[in-house]
Every structure is written in structure tokens, then in C-alpha cells.
Amino acid sequence: MSRRPPAKRRKRTTARRRKATGSEELWLIGLAGLVGLSLVVAVMSWLAAHPWVLVGGLLASGAAGALWVRRRQEAARWDRVRAQGLRYAVEHLDSLHHNDFEFAVRDLMRRDGCADAQKVGGRGDNGADVKATDPYGRRWVIQCKHRKAGWQGSAVGTPDLQVLNGTGRQIHGGDVLVMLTNGRFSRPALDFATSQRLHLVDRHLLTQWATGSRPLWELLRAVPPPRKPTSLP
């Protein structure tokens, strides 16, 4: 029957094994570092003997970077050109899904110079589908009502305006509150909008805006004065 070595001897043996393992790891790390340093030195020596390779690489990198910057600038320029020339036929707007209709309104606001225009419509939108800041510093809050049947569709009524009126200024901080539709408004809605300083864009005004080049604030009456000076005409 074999006897197990005493506990002290086992501890000393384990400690020696751990020490040997640690030494082997350090030796391997040192060897890897030495190999890596040798490779770096070899590459540097080769480049010193062939400087044209380094110069060519730097030139190629510089050219690639310049080309990337130029392409980005060209893309941005064409985006501006497309935005400035953006037009929508009202029949095209009729055919859109209501979600795409809101994106179209956002794009028209961007065309007019509202760089921060964004679509925010959806569940919990609190009466806002598109929000934007115009070049004069005014905050726009737009609620969109899409009608597949256009002018023949159901009229936008007072309840929808009441939602916009209740949230546009208090929640969204709007200066200009707009209810926009490719259809029409009911008579009570027209009266309510006048009393509450709400702006209405019906099918006729939408057509004028979407197919033309004038910004919406030039087509609406009695918009608030600019919040900040601007160099725009």
C-alpha cells in the first residue's frame, strides 16, 4: 500500500510547478516580444532601403483620403440641390401611405431651410407629426391628416385641432402650430383655428406649397415674428 507524501511536501511541489509555469509564460512573452521587435526592425530597415515604397504608400493614402472627402462633399452638394428642387404633385401625395405623407412634409420643410426638421408622428406623438425650426428661429409643430380621397374625403374637424392646440405650445414649445391635410376643413374647424391662432393648410394651399418654391411661412398669414435676425431676404 503506497503512502501519500506529507502535506508540506505536496505544497512545496505545487509551488515549484507554479513557479516553473510562470517562468515559462514569461519566457514565451519575452520571446514573442523579441520576434515582434525583430520584425519591426526588419520592416523599418527594408523601408529605409526602399524609401519610394513609403512615399508611395503615403501618397496613395493621401489620395484616397482626398477622394473620400471630395465624394462626401459632392454627395452633400447634390443633396442640397435635390432638396432645393424638391417638388410634389398633390396627386402623388394622395397616393402615399399616411406615414410617407408625413415624411414628405418633413422633406418640404427641409427644402425650405429647416435643417432640423424631423418626423415624430406615431403612438404618443402628442399631436405632432413633424417638428422643425425655420431660419428665423421659429419652432414649427405640424399635425398631418392624410385623406386618400383628397378633397372628397372627410373634413378635418375641431377635435383634431383641439389636440394640437392643447399640446403644440405647452408640450412641444411651438411658435407656429399647423394642421395640414391634403383634404379640407370643416367650418367649425376654420372658426376654431382663427380663435386659437392655429394655421391651416388645406389641399389648395398644400398644392401651392408642394409644387412651388416658396417656403410655407410666406404662404401663411399672420405667422409670429422672427425669433432671431437672419441674413435671408
C-alpha positions as CSV (number, residue, x, y, z in Angstrom):
1,M,0.0,0.0,0.0
2,S,1.5,3.4,-1.1
3,R,1.7,6.3,1.2
4,R,0.8,9.8,0.2
5,P,3.6,12.4,0.7
6,P,3.2,14.7,3.6
7,A,1.2,17.9,3.1
8,K,4.2,20.2,3.4
9,R,6.0,18.3,0.6
10,R,2.9,18.5,-1.6
11,K,2.7,22.3,-1.1
12,R,6.4,22.7,-2.0
13,T,5.9,20.6,-5.1
14,T,2.9,22.6,-6.2
15,A,4.7,25.9,-5.6
16,R,7.7,24.7,-7.7
17,R,5.3,23.7,-10.5
18,R,3.6,27.1,-10.4
19,K,6.9,28.9,-10.4
20,A,8.1,26.9,-13.4
21,T,4.8,27.6,-15.2
22,G,5.2,31.3,-14.5
23,S,8.7,31.3,-15.8
24,E,7.7,29.5,-19.0
25,E,5.0,32.1,-19.6
26,L,7.4,35.0,-19.1
27,W,9.9,33.3,-21.4
28,L,7.3,32.9,-24.1
29,I,6.1,36.5,-23.7
30,G,9.7,37.7,-23.9
31,L,10.3,35.6,-27.0
32,A,7.2,36.9,-28.7
33,G,8.2,40.4,-27.9
34,L,11.7,39.8,-29.3
35,V,10.2,38.3,-32.5
36,G,7.9,41.2,-32.9
37,L,10.7,43.8,-32.4
38,S,12.8,41.9,-34.9
39,L,10.1,42.1,-37.5
40,V,9.6,45.8,-36.9
41,V,13.3,46.4,-37.2
42,A,13.4,44.3,-40.4
43,V,10.5,46.2,-41.9
44,M,12.0,49.6,-41.0
45,S,15.3,48.6,-42.4
46,W,13.6,47.4,-45.6
47,L,11.7,50.7,-45.9
48,A,14.9,52.7,-45.3
49,A,16.5,50.8,-48.2
50,H,13.4,51.3,-50.4
51,P,12.0,54.8,-49.4
52,W,9.9,55.1,-52.5
53,V,7.6,52.4,-51.1
54,L,6.9,54.5,-48.0
55,V,6.5,57.7,-50.1
56,G,4.2,55.9,-52.5
57,G,2.1,54.5,-49.6
58,L,1.7,57.9,-48.1
59,L,0.7,59.4,-51.4
60,A,-1.8,56.7,-52.0
61,S,-3.3,57.1,-48.5
62,G,-3.5,60.9,-49.0
63,A,-5.1,60.5,-52.4
64,A,-7.6,58.0,-51.0
65,G,-8.5,60.4,-48.2
66,A,-8.8,63.3,-50.5
67,L,-11.1,61.3,-52.8
68,W,-13.3,60.3,-49.8
69,V,-13.6,63.9,-48.7
70,R,-14.4,65.0,-52.2
71,R,-17.1,62.4,-52.6
72,R,-18.7,63.4,-49.3
73,Q,-18.7,67.0,-50.4
74,E,-20.2,66.1,-53.8
75,A,-22.9,64.0,-52.1
76,A,-23.7,66.8,-49.7
77,R,-23.9,69.3,-52.6
78,W,-26.2,67.1,-54.6
79,D,-28.4,66.6,-51.5
80,R,-28.7,70.3,-51.3
81,V,-29.5,70.6,-55.0
82,R,-32.2,67.9,-54.8
83,A,-33.7,69.5,-51.7
84,Q,-33.9,72.9,-53.3
85,G,-35.6,71.4,-56.3
86,L,-38.0,69.2,-54.4
87,R,-41.5,69.2,-55.7
88,Y,-44.6,67.0,-55.1
89,A,-47.7,66.8,-57.2
90,V,-50.7,66.7,-54.9
91,E,-51.9,63.5,-56.7
92,H,-48.7,61.9,-55.7
93,L,-49.2,63.0,-52.1
94,D,-52.7,61.5,-52.3
95,S,-51.3,58.1,-53.2
96,L,-48.9,57.9,-50.2
97,H,-49.3,56.0,-47.0
98,H,-50.0,58.4,-44.2
99,N,-46.6,57.7,-42.7
100,D,-44.9,58.5,-46.0
101,F,-47.1,61.6,-46.3
102,E,-45.5,62.9,-43.0
103,F,-42.0,62.2,-44.4
104,A,-42.9,64.2,-47.5
105,V,-44.0,67.2,-45.3
106,R,-40.7,66.9,-43.4
107,D,-38.7,66.9,-46.6
108,L,-40.5,70.0,-47.8
109,M,-39.7,71.8,-44.5
110,R,-36.0,70.8,-45.1
111,R,-36.2,72.2,-48.6
112,D,-37.3,75.5,-47.2
113,G,-34.3,75.7,-44.9
114,C,-35.4,73.9,-41.7
115,A,-32.3,71.7,-41.3
116,D,-33.5,70.1,-38.1
117,A,-36.9,69.1,-39.5
118,Q,-37.9,65.7,-38.2
119,K,-40.8,63.3,-38.4
120,V,-42.1,62.5,-34.9
121,G,-45.5,61.1,-35.6
122,G,-46.6,57.8,-34.2
123,R,-48.1,56.5,-31.0
124,G,-47.7,59.0,-28.2
125,D,-46.8,61.9,-30.6
126,N,-49.0,64.3,-28.5
127,G,-50.4,65.9,-31.6
128,A,-47.2,66.5,-33.5
129,D,-46.2,64.7,-36.7
130,V,-43.4,67.0,-37.9
131,K,-41.3,69.5,-35.9
132,A,-38.9,72.0,-37.3
133,T,-37.1,75.2,-36.7
134,D,-37.1,77.7,-39.5
135,P,-34.2,80.0,-40.4
136,Y,-35.8,82.8,-38.4
137,G,-35.7,80.7,-35.2
138,R,-39.4,79.9,-35.0
139,R,-40.4,76.4,-33.8
140,W,-42.9,74.7,-36.1
141,V,-45.3,72.0,-34.9
142,I,-47.2,70.3,-37.7
143,Q,-50.0,67.8,-37.4
144,C,-50.8,65.9,-40.6
145,K,-54.1,64.5,-41.7
146,H,-53.9,62.4,-44.8
147,R,-57.1,61.7,-46.8
148,K,-56.9,59.0,-49.5
149,A,-59.9,60.7,-51.3
150,G,-58.3,64.1,-51.1
151,W,-60.9,66.9,-51.1
152,Q,-63.7,64.4,-51.3
153,G,-62.6,62.7,-48.1
154,S,-63.9,63.5,-44.6
155,A,-63.2,67.1,-43.4
156,V,-60.7,67.6,-40.6
157,G,-62.8,68.8,-37.6
158,T,-62.4,70.7,-34.4
159,P,-61.5,67.7,-32.2
160,D,-58.2,67.3,-34.1
161,L,-57.4,71.0,-33.8
162,Q,-58.2,70.8,-30.1
163,V,-55.4,68.2,-29.6
164,L,-52.9,70.3,-31.5
165,N,-54.0,73.4,-29.6
166,G,-53.6,71.6,-26.3
167,T,-50.1,70.3,-26.9
168,G,-48.4,72.3,-29.6
169,R,-47.3,75.2,-27.3
170,Q,-47.3,73.6,-23.9
171,I,-45.6,70.3,-24.7
172,H,-43.7,70.9,-27.9
173,G,-42.9,74.6,-27.4
174,G,-44.2,75.6,-30.8
175,D,-44.3,79.1,-32.1
176,V,-46.3,78.2,-35.3
177,L,-48.9,75.4,-34.9
178,V,-50.1,74.0,-38.2
179,M,-52.8,71.5,-39.1
180,L,-52.1,70.2,-42.6
181,T,-54.2,68.0,-44.9
182,N,-54.5,67.0,-48.5
183,G,-58.2,67.4,-48.0
184,R,-60.4,70.1,-46.4
185,F,-61.5,71.5,-43.1
186,S,-65.0,71.8,-41.6
187,R,-66.5,75.3,-41.0
188,P,-66.3,74.9,-37.2
189,A,-62.6,73.9,-37.6
190,L,-61.9,77.1,-39.5
191,D,-63.6,79.2,-36.8
192,F,-61.7,77.4,-34.0
193,A,-58.4,77.8,-35.8
194,T,-58.9,81.6,-36.1
195,S,-59.8,82.0,-32.4
196,Q,-56.8,80.0,-31.2
197,R,-54.1,81.3,-33.7
198,L,-53.7,78.0,-35.4
199,H,-52.6,77.8,-39.0
200,L,-54.4,75.6,-41.5
201,V,-53.1,74.1,-44.7
202,D,-55.8,72.6,-46.9
203,R,-55.4,70.9,-50.3
204,H,-55.3,74.1,-52.2
205,L,-52.5,75.6,-50.1
206,L,-50.7,72.3,-49.9
207,T,-50.6,72.2,-53.7
208,Q,-49.2,75.7,-53.9
209,W,-46.5,74.8,-51.4
210,A,-45.5,71.4,-52.6
211,T,-45.4,72.3,-56.3
212,G,-43.7,75.7,-55.9
213,S,-40.6,77.0,-54.3
214,R,-41.8,79.4,-51.7
215,P,-41.5,78.4,-48.0
216,L,-44.6,77.8,-46.0
217,W,-44.2,80.9,-43.9
218,E,-44.5,83.0,-47.0
219,L,-47.8,81.4,-47.8
220,L,-49.4,81.6,-44.4
221,R,-50.9,84.7,-42.9
222,A,-50.0,86.2,-39.6
223,V,-47.1,84.0,-38.6
224,P,-45.2,85.1,-35.5
225,P,-42.3,87.5,-36.0
226,P,-38.8,86.0,-36.2
227,R,-37.1,85.0,-33.0
228,K,-33.6,85.9,-34.3
229,P,-32.1,88.1,-37.0
230,T,-31.2,86.5,-40.3
231,S,-29.4,87.3,-43.5
232,L,-32.2,85.7,-45.6
233,P,-34.1,88.1,-47.9
